[in-house]
């Protein structure tokens, strides 16, 4: 991204977050995110609608033999009649649906909401279809009414927009937030007088993602239910390369993996010589989420970005109410909650998904894994974030399930992650990559090499940097290093860069016998070994003499300093 565009987005993030954060005095993060994200969504659909209207006005006026939209002035008796015809034409639904733009009724259009919100309570704001006066009850009612109108007009959005009237917010605070959004141009952005090439969808998608991250930080552990750190999502997507096919996440949260899959296609378009908008038509999105509010967040996230999706008929438990029972996906990726204890139900006994062993009732880790394997196509690939214990635990059948997965040659790669990557947990984590077919598969447009009987181990615990006092993050170089190791290993001679090589302390290609030697424990550190330390050429005996002499000098200096401090304290009347 251009540095100027990035600066614009950073300033916008800061401005909007400060405005939204004023609500914190009235509400906790878990509630005020619905208000702010709802307004972002409302602004997006309205901006997109306005943008399409502007396009249509231009098309109506542009005379061209190939322009089917052209409306000739000489077909009308007067300018007033001509303008009236254009106004009526702009209200035809088909013009918007053909461009995958949500229809926004007049009561939900941002300019009308902005103008009405500024009026005194009780003011007549418009007339309904029956010609009756509609009065302003409150600003929250105005917004909820807009949500009602949008859902009526767009069945795809039914049930996904959280109403805000229940929170009894102060009218002035909501008006301030509306004005802040109104002062920001999402359709024609400028920065320091320079026009930017960002589209409203890109800007609001970025804002939505930024706010999800901020709310996750504010909510702590609860925030982890819907948000996976961006760098981890990017890492998994870059490693899996969801170029085309069916993409599935059974614990989707706010849909971060789907957003990143779309970005992956966009970012590699020039490199792989395809048109991103056309390539996106070749992927299908499937997701499931048990939490109702999070399910709605994900649907809004997709809608803002214009991503078509199938999230099932409702929010539901993936184990008990599988919303996609017949799905066999090409790419499956998930960050389910770690070590869930209360997931089991008697109906799950002898479930067809437990092909490699019945998961323990007190831990859902291997239930998630087998659920995902069940939905994986014969040539598909999957990635699963799990607690580190999954690589070594032998408790309650976990060791037996892991052994069966290894013996079935399903485990393709294990990545050990550094600590402090997550906002909601300090539990060390790893990524499991699995596939049902190590003989075949495509890496974008290149055939993968035969990897039968082999598993790649990557130890990434020393990568990343501390972005603040509590959170670690990956750099682009870190992501590239991990990704290139896997792709070089997968593709063999087809890989564009250097051929795969084991690297001490980082990666190792193991065979089944190596894993058996370690009793089917998959901790990468056991396989990659330690980084060899460079010999500085100084004999050990000489080094110890030098270091002990240095330590003696430091001890002596410390004693002198201690004596001086005691003397000074005594002079002040403090003796010990």
Secondary structure as a PSIPRED ss2 file (coil, helix, strand):
# PSIPRED VFORMAT (PSIPRED V4.0)

   1 X C   1.000  0.000  0.000
   2 X C   1.000  0.000  0.000
   3 X H   0.000  1.000  0.000
   4 X H   0.000  1.000  0.000
   5 X H   0.000  1.000  0.000
   6 X H   0.000  1.000  0.000
   7 X H   0.000  1.000  0.000
   8 X H   0.000  1.000  0.000
   9 X H   0.000  1.000  0.000
  10 X H   0.000  1.000  0.000
  11 X H   0.000  1.000  0.000
  12 X H   0.000  1.000  0.000
  13 X H   0.000  1.000  0.000
  14 X H   0.000  1.000  0.000
  15 X H   0.000  1.000  0.000
  16 X H   0.000  1.000  0.000
  17 X H   0.000  1.000  0.000
  18 X H   0.000  1.000  0.000
  19 X H   0.000  1.000  0.000
  20 X H   0.000  1.000  0.000
  21 X H   0.000  1.000  0.000
  22 X H   0.000  1.000  0.000
  23 X H   0.000  1.000  0.000
  24 X H   0.000  1.000  0.000
  25 X H   0.000  1.000  0.000
  26 X C   1.000  0.000  0.000
  27 X C   1.000  0.000  0.000
  28 X C   1.000  0.000  0.000
  29 X H   0.000  1.000  0.000
  30 X H   0.000  1.000  0.000
  31 X H   0.000  1.000  0.000
  32 X H   0.000  1.000  0.000
  33 X H   0.000  1.000  0.000
  34 X H   0.000  1.000  0.000
  35 X H   0.000  1.000  0.000
  36 X H   0.000  1.000  0.000
  37 X H   0.000  1.000  0.000
  38 X H   0.000  1.000  0.000
  39 X H   0.000  1.000  0.000
  40 X H   0.000  1.000  0.000
  41 X H   0.000  1.000  0.000
  42 X H   0.000  1.000  0.000
  43 X H   0.000  1.000  0.000
  44 X H   0.000  1.000  0.000
  45 X H   0.000  1.000  0.000
  46 X H   0.000  1.000  0.000
  47 X H   0.000  1.000  0.000
  48 X H   0.000  1.000  0.000
  49 X H   0.000  1.000  0.000
  50 X H   0.000  1.000  0.000
  51 X H   0.000  1.000  0.000
  52 X H   0.000  1.000  0.000
  53 X H   0.000  1.000  0.000
  54 X H   0.000  1.000  0.000
  55 X H   0.000  1.000  0.000
  56 X H   0.000  1.000  0.000
  57 X H   0.000  1.000  0.000
  58 X H   0.000  1.000  0.000
  59 X H   0.000  1.000  0.000
  60 X H   0.000  1.000  0.000
  61 X H   0.000  1.000  0.000
  62 X C   1.000  0.000  0.000
  63 X C   1.000  0.000  0.000
  64 X C   1.000  0.000  0.000
  65 X C   1.000  0.000  0.000
  66 X C   1.000  0.000  0.000
  67 X C   1.000  0.000  0.000
  68 X C   1.000  0.000  0.000
  69 X C   1.000  0.000  0.000
  70 X C   1.000  0.000  0.000
  71 X C   1.000  0.000  0.000
  72 X C   1.000  0.000  0.000
  73 X H   0.000  1.000  0.000
  74 X H   0.000  1.000  0.000
  75 X H   0.000  1.000  0.000
  76 X C   1.000  0.000  0.000
  77 X C   1.000  0.000  0.000
  78 X C   1.000  0.000  0.000
  79 X H   0.000  1.000  0.000
  80 X H   0.000  1.000  0.000
  81 X H   0.000  1.000  0.000
  82 X H   0.000  1.000  0.000
  83 X H   0.000  1.000  0.000
  84 X H   0.000  1.000  0.000
  85 X H   0.000  1.000  0.000
  86 X H   0.000  1.000  0.000
  87 X H   0.000  1.000  0.000
  88 X H   0.000  1.000  0.000
  89 X H   0.000  1.000  0.000
  90 X C   1.000  0.000  0.000
  91 X C   1.000  0.000  0.000
  92 X C   1.000  0.000  0.000
  93 X C   1.000  0.000  0.000
  94 X H   0.000  1.000  0.000
  95 X H   0.000  1.000  0.000
  96 X H   0.000  1.000  0.000
  97 X H   0.000  1.000  0.000
  98 X C   1.000  0.000  0.000
  99 X C   1.000  0.000  0.000
 100 X C   1.000  0.000  0.000
 101 X C   1.000  0.000  0.000
 102 X C   1.000  0.000  0.000
 103 X C   1.000  0.000  0.000
 104 X C   1.000  0.000  0.000
 105 X C   1.000  0.000  0.000
 106 X H   0.000  1.000  0.000
 107 X H   0.000  1.000  0.000
 108 X H   0.000  1.000  0.000
 109 X C   1.000  0.000  0.000
 110 X H   0.000  1.000  0.000
 111 X H   0.000  1.000  0.000
 112 X H   0.000  1.000  0.000
 113 X H   0.000  1.000  0.000
 114 X H   0.000  1.000  0.000
 115 X H   0.000  1.000  0.000
 116 X H   0.000  1.000  0.000
 117 X H   0.000  1.000  0.000
 118 X C   1.000  0.000  0.000
 119 X C   1.000  0.000  0.000
 120 X C   1.000  0.000  0.000
 121 X C   1.000  0.000  0.000
 122 X C   1.000  0.000  0.000
 123 X C   1.000  0.000  0.000
 124 X E   0.000  0.000  1.000
 125 X E   0.000  0.000  1.000
 126 X E   0.000  0.000  1.000
 127 X E   0.000  0.000  1.000
 128 X C   1.000  0.000  0.000
 129 X C   1.000  0.000  0.000
 130 X C   1.000  0.000  0.000
 131 X C   1.000  0.000  0.000
 132 X C   1.000  0.000  0.000
 133 X E   0.000  0.000  1.000
 134 X E   0.000  0.000  1.000
 135 X E   0.000  0.000  1.000
 136 X C   1.000  0.000  0.000
 137 X C   1.000  0.000  0.000
 138 X C   1.000  0.000  0.000
 139 X H   0.000  1.000  0.000
 140 X H   0.000  1.000  0.000
 141 X H   0.000  1.000  0.000
 142 X H   0.000  1.000  0.000
 143 X H   0.000  1.000  0.000
 144 X H   0.000  1.000  0.000
 145 X H   0.000  1.000  0.000
 146 X H   0.000  1.000  0.000
 147 X H   0.000  1.000  0.000
 148 X H   0.000  1.000  0.000
 149 X H   0.000  1.000  0.000
 150 X H   0.000  1.000  0.000
 151 X H   0.000  1.000  0.000
 152 X H   0.000  1.000  0.000
 153 X H   0.000  1.000  0.000
 154 X C   1.000  0.000  0.000
 155 X H   0.000  1.000  0.000
 156 X H   0.000  1.000  0.000
 157 X H   0.000  1.000  0.000
 158 X C   1.000  0.000  0.000
 159 X C   1.000  0.000  0.000
 160 X C   1.000  0.000  0.000
 161 X C   1.000  0.000  0.000
 162 X C   1.000  0.000  0.000
 163 X C   1.000  0.000  0.000
 164 X C   1.000  0.000  0.000
 165 X H   0.000  1.000  0.000
 166 X H   0.000  1.000  0.000
 167 X H   0.000  1.000  0.000
 168 X C   1.000  0.000  0.000
 169 X C   1.000  0.000  0.000
 170 X C   1.000  0.000  0.000
 171 X H   0.000  1.000  0.000
 172 X H   0.000  1.000  0.000
 173 X H   0.000  1.000  0.000
 174 X H   0.000  1.000  0.000
 175 X H   0.000  1.000  0.000
 176 X H   0.000  1.000  0.000
 177 X H   0.000  1.000  0.000
 178 X H   0.000  1.000  0.000
 179 X H   0.000  1.000  0.000
 180 X H   0.000  1.000  0.000
 181 X H   0.000  1.000  0.000
 182 X H   0.000  1.000  0.000
 183 X C   1.000  0.000  0.000
 184 X C   1.000  0.000  0.000
 185 X C   1.000  0.000  0.000
 186 X C   1.000  0.000  0.000
 187 X C   1.000  0.000  0.000
 188 X C   1.000  0.000  0.000
 189 X C   1.000  0.000  0.000
 190 X E   0.000  0.000  1.000
 191 X E   0.000  0.000  1.000
 192 X C   1.000  0.000  0.000
 193 X C   1.000  0.000  0.000
 194 X E   0.000  0.000  1.000
 195 X E   0.000  0.000  1.000
 196 X C   1.000  0.000  0.000
 197 X C   1.000  0.000  0.000
 198 X C   1.000  0.000  0.000
 199 X C   1.000  0.000  0.000
 200 X H   0.000  1.000  0.000
 201 X H   0.000  1.000  0.000
 202 X H   0.000  1.000  0.000
 203 X H   0.000  1.000  0.000
 204 X H   0.000  1.000  0.000
 205 X H   0.000  1.000  0.000
 206 X H   0.000  1.000  0.000
 207 X H   0.000  1.000  0.000
 208 X H   0.000  1.000  0.000
 209 X H   0.000  1.000  0.000
 210 X H   0.000  1.000  0.000
 211 X H   0.000  1.000  0.000
 212 X H   0.000  1.000  0.000
 213 X H   0.000  1.000  0.000
 214 X H   0.000  1.000  0.000
 215 X H   0.000  1.000  0.000
 216 X H   0.000  1.000  0.000
 217 X H   0.000  1.000  0.000
 218 X H   0.000  1.000  0.000
 219 X H   0.000  1.000  0.000
 220 X H   0.000  1.000  0.000
 221 X H   0.000  1.000  0.000
 222 X H   0.000  1.000  0.000
 223 X H   0.000  1.000  0.000
 224 X H   0.000  1.000  0.000
 225 X H   0.000  1.000  0.000
 226 X C   1.000  0.000  0.000
 227 X C   1.000  0.000  0.000
 228 X C   1.000  0.000  0.000
 229 X C   1.000  0.000  0.000
 230 X H   0.000  1.000  0.000
 231 X H   0.000  1.000  0.000
 232 X H   0.000  1.000  0.000
 233 X H   0.000  1.000  0.000
 234 X H   0.000  1.000  0.000
 235 X H   0.000  1.000  0.000
 236 X H   0.000  1.000  0.000
 237 X H   0.000  1.000  0.000
 238 X H   0.000  1.000  0.000
 239 X H   0.000  1.000  0.000
 240 X H   0.000  1.000  0.000
 241 X C   1.000  0.000  0.000
 242 X C   1.000  0.000  0.000
 243 X C   1.000  0.000  0.000
 244 X C   1.000  0.000  0.000
 245 X E   0.000  0.000  1.000
 246 X E   0.000  0.000  1.000
 247 X E   0.000  0.000  1.000
 248 X E   0.000  0.000  1.000
 249 X E   0.000  0.000  1.000
 250 X C   1.000  0.000  0.000
 251 X C   1.000  0.000  0.000
 252 X C   1.000  0.000  0.000
 253 X C   1.000  0.000  0.000
 254 X C   1.000  0.000  0.000
 255 X C   1.000  0.000  0.000
 256 X H   0.000  1.000  0.000
 257 X H   0.000  1.000  0.000
 258 X H   0.000  1.000  0.000
 259 X H   0.000  1.000  0.000
 260 X H   0.000  1.000  0.000
 261 X H   0.000  1.000  0.000
 262 X H   0.000  1.000  0.000
 263 X H   0.000  1.000  0.000
 264 X H   0.000  1.000  0.000
 265 X H   0.000  1.000  0.000
 266 X H   0.000  1.000  0.000
 267 X H   0.000  1.000  0.000
 268 X C   1.000  0.000  0.000
 269 X H   0.000  1.000  0.000
 270 X H   0.000  1.000  0.000
 271 X H   0.000  1.000  0.000
 272 X H   0.000  1.000  0.000
 273 X C   1.000  0.000  0.000
 274 X C   1.000  0.000  0.000
 275 X C   1.000  0.000  0.000
 276 X H   0.000  1.000  0.000
 277 X H   0.000  1.000  0.000
 278 X H   0.000  1.000  0.000
 279 X H   0.000  1.000  0.000
 280 X H   0.000  1.000  0.000
 281 X H   0.000  1.000  0.000
 282 X H   0.000  1.000  0.000
 283 X E   0.000  0.000  1.000
 284 X E   0.000  0.000  1.000
 285 X E   0.000  0.000  1.000
 286 X E   0.000  0.000  1.000
 287 X E   0.000  0.000  1.000
 288 X C   1.000  0.000  0.000
 289 X C   1.000  0.000  0.000
 290 X C   1.000  0.000  0.000
 291 X C   1.000  0.000  0.000
 292 X H   0.000  1.000  0.000
 293 X H   0.000  1.000  0.000
 294 X H   0.000  1.000  0.000
 295 X H   0.000  1.000  0.000
 296 X H   0.000  1.000  0.000
 297 X H   0.000  1.000  0.000
 298 X H   0.000  1.000  0.000
 299 X H   0.000  1.000  0.000
 300 X H   0.000  1.000  0.000
 301 X H   0.000  1.000  0.000
 302 X H   0.000  1.000  0.000
 303 X H   0.000  1.000  0.000
 304 X H   0.000  1.000  0.000
 305 X H   0.000  1.000  0.000
 306 X C   1.000  0.000  0.000
 307 X C   1.000  0.000  0.000
 308 X C   1.000  0.000  0.000
 309 X C   1.000  0.000  0.000
 310 X E   0.000  0.000  1.000
 311 X C   1.000  0.000  0.000
 312 X C   1.000  0.000  0.000
 313 X C   1.000  0.000  0.000
 314 X C   1.000  0.000  0.000
 315 X C   1.000  0.000  0.000
 316 X C   1.000  0.000  0.000
 317 X C   1.000  0.000  0.000
 318 X C   1.000  0.000  0.000
 319 X C   1.000  0.000  0.000
 320 X C   1.000  0.000  0.000
 321 X C   1.000  0.000  0.000
 322 X C   1.000  0.000  0.000
 323 X C   1.000  0.000  0.000
 324 X C   1.000  0.000  0.000
 325 X C   1.000  0.000  0.000
 326 X C   1.000  0.000  0.000
 327 X C   1.000  0.000  0.000
 328 X C   1.000  0.000  0.000
 329 X E   0.000  0.000  1.000
 330 X E   0.000  0.000  1.000
 331 X E   0.000  0.000  1.000
 332 X E   0.000  0.000  1.000
 333 X E   0.000  0.000  1.000
 334 X E   0.000  0.000  1.000
 335 X C   1.000  0.000  0.000
 336 X C   1.000  0.000  0.000
 337 X C   1.000  0.000  0.000
 338 X C   1.000  0.000  0.000
 339 X C   1.000  0.000  0.000
 340 X C   1.000  0.000  0.000
 341 X C   1.000  0.000  0.000
 342 X C   1.000  0.000  0.000
 343 X C   1.000  0.000  0.000
 344 X C   1.000  0.000  0.000
 345 X C   1.000  0.000  0.000
 346 X H   0.000  1.000  0.000
 347 X H   0.000  1.000  0.000
 348 X H   0.000  1.000  0.000
 349 X C   1.000  0.000  0.000
 350 X C   1.000  0.000  0.000
 351 X C   1.000  0.000  0.000
 352 X C   1.000  0.000  0.000
 353 X C   1.000  0.000  0.000
 354 X C   1.000  0.000  0.000
 355 X C   1.000  0.000  0.000
 356 X C   1.000  0.000  0.000
 357 X C   1.000  0.000  0.000
 358 X C   1.000  0.000  0.000
 359 X C   1.000  0.000  0.000
 360 X C   1.000  0.000  0.000
 361 X C   1.000  0.000  0.000
 362 X C   1.000  0.000  0.000
 363 X C   1.000  0.000  0.000
 364 X C   1.000  0.000  0.000
 365 X H   0.000  1.000  0.000
 366 X H   0.000  1.000  0.000
 367 X H   0.000  1.000  0.000
 368 X H   0.000  1.000  0.000
 369 X H   0.000  1.000  0.000
 370 X H   0.000  1.000  0.000
 371 X H   0.000  1.000  0.000
 372 X H   0.000  1.000  0.000
 373 X H   0.000  1.000  0.000
 374 X H   0.000  1.000  0.000
 375 X C   1.000  0.000  0.000
 376 X E   0.000  0.000  1.000
 377 X E   0.000  0.000  1.000
 378 X E   0.000  0.000  1.000
 379 X E   0.000  0.000  1.000
 380 X E   0.000  0.000  1.000
 381 X E   0.000  0.000  1.000
 382 X E   0.000  0.000  1.000
 383 X E   0.000  0.000  1.000
 384 X E   0.000  0.000  1.000
 385 X E   0.000  0.000  1.000
 386 X E   0.000  0.000  1.000
 387 X E   0.000  0.000  1.000
 388 X H   0.000  1.000  0.000
 389 X H   0.000  1.000  0.000
 390 X H   0.000  1.000  0.000
 391 X H   0.000  1.000  0.000
 392 X C   1.000  0.000  0.000
 393 X C   1.000  0.000  0.000
 394 X C   1.000  0.000  0.000
 395 X H   0.000  1.000  0.000
 396 X H   0.000  1.000  0.000
 397 X H   0.000  1.000  0.000
 398 X H   0.000  1.000  0.000
 399 X H   0.000  1.000  0.000
 400 X H   0.000  1.000  0.000
 401 X H   0.000  1.000  0.000
 402 X H   0.000  1.000  0.000
 403 X H   0.000  1.000  0.000
 404 X H   0.000  1.000  0.000
 405 X H   0.000  1.000  0.000
 406 X H   0.000  1.000  0.000
 407 X H   0.000  1.000  0.000
 408 X C   1.000  0.000  0.000
 409 X C   1.000  0.000  0.000
 410 X C   1.000  0.000  0.000
 411 X E   0.000  0.000  1.000
 412 X E   0.000  0.000  1.000
 413 X E   0.000  0.000  1.000
 414 X E   0.000  0.000  1.000
 415 X E   0.000  0.000  1.000
 416 X E   0.000  0.000  1.000
 417 X C   1.000  0.000  0.000
 418 X C   1.000  0.000  0.000
 419 X C   1.000  0.000  0.000
 420 X C   1.000  0.000  0.000
 421 X C   1.000  0.000  0.000
 422 X C   1.000  0.000  0.000
 423 X C   1.000  0.000  0.000
 424 X C   1.000  0.000  0.000
 425 X C   1.000  0.000  0.000
 426 X C   1.000  0.000  0.000
 427 X C   1.000  0.000  0.000
 428 X C   1.000  0.000  0.000
 429 X E   0.000  0.000  1.000
 430 X E   0.000  0.000  1.000
 431 X E   0.000  0.000  1.000
 432 X E   0.000  0.000  1.000
 433 X E   0.000  0.000  1.000
 434 X E   0.000  0.000  1.000
 435 X E   0.000  0.000  1.000
 436 X C   1.000  0.000  0.000
 437 X C   1.000  0.000  0.000
 438 X C   1.000  0.000  0.000
 439 X C   1.000  0.000  0.000
 440 X C   1.000  0.000  0.000
 441 X C   1.000  0.000  0.000
 442 X E   0.000  0.000  1.000
 443 X E   0.000  0.000  1.000
 444 X C   1.000  0.000  0.000
 445 X C   1.000  0.000  0.000
 446 X E   0.000  0.000  1.000
 447 X E   0.000  0.000  1.000
 448 X C   1.000  0.000  0.000
 449 X C   1.000  0.000  0.000
 450 X C   1.000  0.000  0.000
 451 X C   1.000  0.000  0.000
 452 X C   1.000  0.000  0.000
 453 X C   1.000  0.000  0.000
 454 X E   0.000  0.000  1.000
 455 X E   0.000  0.000  1.000
 456 X E   0.000  0.000  1.000
 457 X E   0.000  0.000  1.000
 458 X E   0.000  0.000  1.000
 459 X E   0.000  0.000  1.000
 460 X C   1.000  0.000  0.000
 461 X C   1.000  0.000  0.000
 462 X C   1.000  0.000  0.000
 463 X C   1.000  0.000  0.000
 464 X C   1.000  0.000  0.000
 465 X E   0.000  0.000  1.000
 466 X E   0.000  0.000  1.000
 467 X C   1.000  0.000  0.000
 468 X C   1.000  0.000  0.000
 469 X C   1.000  0.000  0.000
 470 X C   1.000  0.000  0.000
 471 X C   1.000  0.000  0.000
 472 X E   0.000  0.000  1.000
 473 X E   0.000  0.000  1.000
 474 X C   1.000  0.000  0.000
 475 X C   1.000  0.000  0.000
 476 X H   0.000  1.000  0.000
 477 X H   0.000  1.000  0.000
 478 X H   0.000  1.000  0.000
 479 X H   0.000  1.000  0.000
 480 X H   0.000  1.000  0.000
 481 X H   0.000  1.000  0.000
 482 X H   0.000  1.000  0.000
 483 X H   0.000  1.000  0.000
 484 X H   0.000  1.000  0.000
 485 X H   0.000  1.000  0.000
 486 X H   0.000  1.000  0.000
 487 X H   0.000  1.000  0.000
 488 X H   0.000  1.000  0.000
 489 X H   0.000  1.000  0.000
 490 X H   0.000  1.000  0.000
 491 X H   0.000  1.000  0.000
 492 X H   0.000  1.000  0.000
 493 X H   0.000  1.000  0.000
 494 X H   0.000  1.000  0.000
 495 X C   1.000  0.000  0.000
 496 X C   1.000  0.000  0.000
 497 X C   1.000  0.000  0.000
 498 X C   1.000  0.000  0.000
 499 X C   1.000  0.000  0.000
 500 X C   1.000  0.000  0.000
 501 X C   1.000  0.000  0.000
 502 X C   1.000  0.000  0.000
 503 X E   0.000  0.000  1.000
 504 X C   1.000  0.000  0.000
 505 X C   1.000  0.000  0.000
 506 X C   1.000  0.000  0.000
 507 X E   0.000  0.000  1.000
 508 X E   0.000  0.000  1.000
 509 X E   0.000  0.000  1.000
 510 X E   0.000  0.000  1.000
 511 X E   0.000  0.000  1.000
 512 X H   0.000  1.000  0.000
 513 X H   0.000  1.000  0.000
 514 X H   0.000  1.000  0.000
 515 X H   0.000  1.000  0.000
 516 X H   0.000  1.000  0.000
 517 X H   0.000  1.000  0.000
 518 X C   1.000  0.000  0.000
 519 X C   1.000  0.000  0.000
 520 X C   1.000  0.000  0.000
 521 X C   1.000  0.000  0.000
 522 X C   1.000  0.000  0.000
 523 X C   1.000  0.000  0.000
 524 X C   1.000  0.000  0.000
 525 X H   0.000  1.000  0.000
 526 X H   0.000  1.000  0.000
 527 X H   0.000  1.000  0.000
 528 X H   0.000  1.000  0.000
 529 X C   1.000  0.000  0.000
 530 X C   1.000  0.000  0.000
 531 X C   1.000  0.000  0.000
 532 X C   1.000  0.000  0.000
 533 X C   1.000  0.000  0.000
 534 X C   1.000  0.000  0.000
 535 X C   1.000  0.000  0.000
 536 X C   1.000  0.000  0.000
 537 X C   1.000  0.000  0.000
 538 X C   1.000  0.000  0.000
 539 X C   1.000  0.000  0.000
 540 X H   0.000  1.000  0.000
 541 X H   0.000  1.000  0.000
 542 X H   0.000  1.000  0.000
 543 X H   0.000  1.000  0.000
 544 X H   0.000  1.000  0.000
 545 X H   0.000  1.000  0.000
 546 X H   0.000  1.000  0.000
 547 X H   0.000  1.000  0.000
 548 X H   0.000  1.000  0.000
 549 X H   0.000  1.000  0.000
 550 X H   0.000  1.000  0.000
 551 X H   0.000  1.000  0.000
 552 X H   0.000  1.000  0.000
 553 X H   0.000  1.000  0.000
 554 X H   0.000  1.000  0.000
 555 X H   0.000  1.000  0.000
 556 X H   0.000  1.000  0.000
 557 X H   0.000  1.000  0.000
 558 X H   0.000  1.000  0.000
 559 X H   0.000  1.000  0.000
 560 X H   0.000  1.000  0.000
 561 X H   0.000  1.000  0.000
 562 X H   0.000  1.000  0.000
 563 X H   0.000  1.000  0.000
 564 X H   0.000  1.000  0.000
 565 X H   0.000  1.000  0.000
 566 X H   0.000  1.000  0.000
 567 X H   0.000  1.000  0.000
 568 X H   0.000  1.000  0.000
 569 X H   0.000  1.000  0.000
 570 X H   0.000  1.000  0.000
 571 X H   0.000  1.000  0.000
 572 X C   1.000  0.000  0.000
 573 X C   1.000  0.000  0.000
 574 X C   1.000  0.000  0.000
 575 X C   1.000  0.000  0.000
 576 X C   1.000  0.000  0.000
